[in-house]
Structure formats: structure tokens, C-alpha cells
Amino acid sequence: MTDREGAAQVPPSPGRHLATIGHSGRLWDVYLEFEDDPRRPDSYRAALSYSPADRNEGERPLRTIPVIIEPSYEEAVRRARALEDHQLVAFLRSLLPE
């Protein structure tokens, strides 16, 4: 097994897959990753995680801060699924180096 094959076997995110988008000649898988906040047990907070489909060795997913905050898991997923491709690309662009 090559390093590239090994990298492909490691899941890019423990989160829920939202979409696959294209940006700058690459395909990016977008995941919704929930995080616990003991100070706010009554809300569901989630960040967006971006992983390039052609991930290179050592390349790690890019993550936003929590941008989805809703009172239930279902509402958080619904809110994230309502994001359009251009909005997902805008979040990705804010994470990439210039």
C-alpha cells in the first residue's frame, strides 16, 4: 500500500457529509461536525469541515468555527443542508491561504 492509498483510507471527518463542491480545480467534501459545549447544553453547535477529494499526504481538513447553532440536532442539520453551494464555497475561501 502506498502512502496515498493509506491517506485515502483514513476518514476525512467524523461528521455528517453535506455536499461536494468544486473550487479552484479541486473537489471538496463538506462535512457538518458537531461539538459539545458544556456551557450551552441546550444547543447544537456545528462547524463545517472541508476535505479535498484528492487529499495529499499530510493535508488536513479545514474547519470553520461553529457556524450552525440551533436548539435541536434536526434543526442544525436542516439549517446546514439549506446552505447553497456559493455559500459553502465562500466559507471554504475564508479558510484557504491567499
Short mmCIF file of the C-alpha atoms (twelve columns), coordinates in Angstrom:
data_MODEL
# 
_entry.id   MODEL 
# 
loop_
_atom_site.group_PDB 
_atom_site.id 
_atom_site.type_symbol 
_atom_site.label_atom_id 
_atom_site.label_alt_id 
_atom_site.label_comp_id 
_atom_site.label_asym_id 
_atom_site.label_seq_id 
_atom_site.Cartn_x 
_atom_site.Cartn_y 
_atom_site.Cartn_z 
_atom_site.pdbx_PDB_model_num 
ATOM 1  C CA . MET A 1  0.000   0.000  0.000  1 
ATOM 2  C CA . THR A 2  1.313   3.425  -0.924 1 
ATOM 3  C CA . ASP A 3  1.113   6.482  1.326  1 
ATOM 4  C CA . ARG A 4  -1.591  7.885  -0.951 1 
ATOM 5  C CA . GLU A 5  -3.724  4.743  -0.538 1 
ATOM 6  C CA . GLY A 6  -3.253  4.886  3.232  1 
ATOM 7  C CA . ALA A 7  -4.343  8.526  3.343  1 
ATOM 8  C CA . ALA A 8  -7.438  7.683  1.322  1 
ATOM 9  C CA . GLN A 9  -8.480  5.031  3.867  1 
ATOM 10 C CA . VAL A 10 -8.456  7.436  6.818  1 
ATOM 11 C CA . PRO A 11 -11.886 9.065  7.046  1 
ATOM 12 C CA . PRO A 12 -11.574 12.805 6.397  1 
ATOM 13 C CA . SER A 13 -14.162 13.660 9.034  1 
ATOM 14 C CA . PRO A 14 -16.242 12.037 11.754 1 
ATOM 15 C CA . GLY A 15 -19.065 14.379 10.755 1 
ATOM 16 C CA . ARG A 16 -22.089 14.102 8.536  1 
ATOM 17 C CA . HIS A 17 -21.447 14.599 4.804  1 
ATOM 18 C CA . LEU A 18 -23.293 17.651 3.476  1 
ATOM 19 C CA . ALA A 19 -22.100 18.208 -0.070 1 
ATOM 20 C CA . THR A 20 -19.302 18.012 -2.587 1 
ATOM 21 C CA . ILE A 21 -18.325 21.329 -4.147 1 
ATOM 22 C CA . GLY A 22 -15.771 22.479 -6.684 1 
ATOM 23 C CA . HIS A 23 -13.322 25.302 -6.109 1 
ATOM 24 C CA . SER A 24 -10.052 26.234 -7.876 1 
ATOM 25 C CA . GLY A 25 -9.914  22.999 -9.858 1 
ATOM 26 C CA . ARG A 26 -10.434 20.718 -6.850 1 
ATOM 27 C CA . LEU A 27 -13.413 18.870 -5.451 1 
ATOM 28 C CA . TRP A 28 -14.079 19.344 -1.742 1 
ATOM 29 C CA . ASP A 29 -16.240 17.187 0.513  1 
ATOM 30 C CA . VAL A 30 -18.080 19.266 3.109  1 
ATOM 31 C CA . TYR A 31 -19.000 17.769 6.481  1 
ATOM 32 C CA . LEU A 32 -21.035 19.004 9.420  1 
ATOM 33 C CA . GLU A 33 -19.121 18.407 12.655 1 
ATOM 34 C CA . PHE A 34 -20.924 18.875 15.968 1 
ATOM 35 C CA . GLU A 35 -19.072 19.912 19.080 1 
ATOM 36 C CA . ASP A 36 -20.149 19.772 22.693 1 
ATOM 37 C CA . ASP A 37 -20.313 22.970 24.667 1 
ATOM 38 C CA . PRO A 38 -20.906 22.192 28.351 1 
ATOM 39 C CA . ARG A 39 -21.795 25.848 28.916 1 
ATOM 40 C CA . ARG A 40 -24.693 25.526 26.459 1 
ATOM 41 C CA . PRO A 41 -26.173 22.021 26.792 1 
ATOM 42 C CA . ASP A 42 -29.450 23.233 25.254 1 
ATOM 43 C CA . SER A 43 -27.978 23.995 21.814 1 
ATOM 44 C CA . TYR A 44 -26.376 22.090 18.968 1 
ATOM 45 C CA . ARG A 45 -23.252 23.763 17.616 1 
ATOM 46 C CA . ALA A 46 -21.562 22.621 14.427 1 
ATOM 47 C CA . ALA A 47 -18.633 23.638 12.275 1 
ATOM 48 C CA . LEU A 48 -18.122 22.968 8.583  1 
ATOM 49 C CA . SER A 49 -15.186 20.749 7.693  1 
ATOM 50 C CA . TYR A 50 -13.703 20.730 4.192  1 
ATOM 51 C CA . SER A 51 -11.613 17.876 2.846  1 
ATOM 52 C CA . PRO A 52 -10.256 17.814 -0.704 1 
ATOM 53 C CA . ALA A 53 -11.301 14.675 -2.585 1 
ATOM 54 C CA . ASP A 54 -7.729  14.344 -3.907 1 
ATOM 55 C CA . ARG A 55 -6.187  14.787 -0.470 1 
ATOM 56 C CA . ASN A 56 -2.391  14.698 -0.456 1 
ATOM 57 C CA . GLU A 57 -0.238  13.134 2.225  1 
ATOM 58 C CA . GLY A 58 -0.165  15.348 5.296  1 
ATOM 59 C CA . GLU A 59 -3.018  17.501 4.079  1 
ATOM 60 C CA . ARG A 60 -5.598  18.022 6.802  1 
ATOM 61 C CA . PRO A 61 -9.229  19.086 6.570  1 
ATOM 62 C CA . LEU A 62 -10.018 22.766 7.026  1 
ATOM 63 C CA . ARG A 63 -12.612 23.708 9.653  1 
ATOM 64 C CA . THR A 64 -14.681 26.769 10.384 1 
ATOM 65 C CA . ILE A 65 -15.640 27.877 13.848 1 
ATOM 66 C CA . PRO A 66 -19.150 26.720 14.816 1 
ATOM 67 C CA . VAL A 67 -21.391 28.489 12.295 1 
ATOM 68 C CA . ILE A 68 -24.548 26.455 12.844 1 
ATOM 69 C CA . ILE A 69 -26.178 26.892 16.263 1 
ATOM 70 C CA . GLU A 70 -29.691 25.541 16.725 1 
ATOM 71 C CA . PRO A 71 -31.852 24.212 19.575 1 
ATOM 72 C CA . SER A 72 -32.031 20.675 18.124 1 
ATOM 73 C CA . TYR A 73 -29.874 18.325 16.095 1 
ATOM 74 C CA . GLU A 74 -32.533 18.096 13.382 1 
ATOM 75 C CA . GLU A 75 -32.778 21.876 13.056 1 
ATOM 76 C CA . ALA A 76 -28.997 22.186 12.849 1 
ATOM 77 C CA . VAL A 77 -28.828 19.606 10.054 1 
ATOM 78 C CA . ARG A 78 -31.741 21.283 8.261  1 
ATOM 79 C CA . ARG A 79 -30.016 24.684 8.516  1 
ATOM 80 C CA . ALA A 80 -26.738 23.260 7.184  1 
ATOM 81 C CA . ARG A 81 -28.489 21.470 4.299  1 
ATOM 82 C CA . ALA A 82 -30.130 24.776 3.366  1 
ATOM 83 C CA . LEU A 83 -26.727 26.336 2.629  1 
ATOM 84 C CA . GLU A 84 -26.236 26.796 -1.098 1 
ATOM 85 C CA . ASP A 85 -23.063 25.883 -2.973 1 
ATOM 86 C CA . HIS A 86 -21.925 29.503 -3.299 1 
ATOM 87 C CA . GLN A 87 -22.229 29.899 0.481  1 
ATOM 88 C CA . LEU A 88 -20.218 26.718 1.097  1 
ATOM 89 C CA . VAL A 89 -17.556 27.968 -1.344 1 
ATOM 90 C CA . ALA A 90 -17.440 31.319 0.486  1 
ATOM 91 C CA . PHE A 91 -16.764 29.557 3.796  1 
ATOM 92 C CA . LEU A 92 -14.040 27.479 2.107  1 
ATOM 93 C CA . ARG A 93 -12.420 30.557 0.568  1 
ATOM 94 C CA . SER A 94 -12.257 32.160 4.023  1 
ATOM 95 C CA . LEU A 95 -10.208 29.171 5.241  1 
ATOM 96 C CA . LEU A 96 -7.713  28.953 2.372  1 
ATOM 97 C CA . PRO A 97 -4.410  30.816 2.392  1 
ATOM 98 C CA . GLU A 98 -4.267  33.741 -0.015 1 
# 
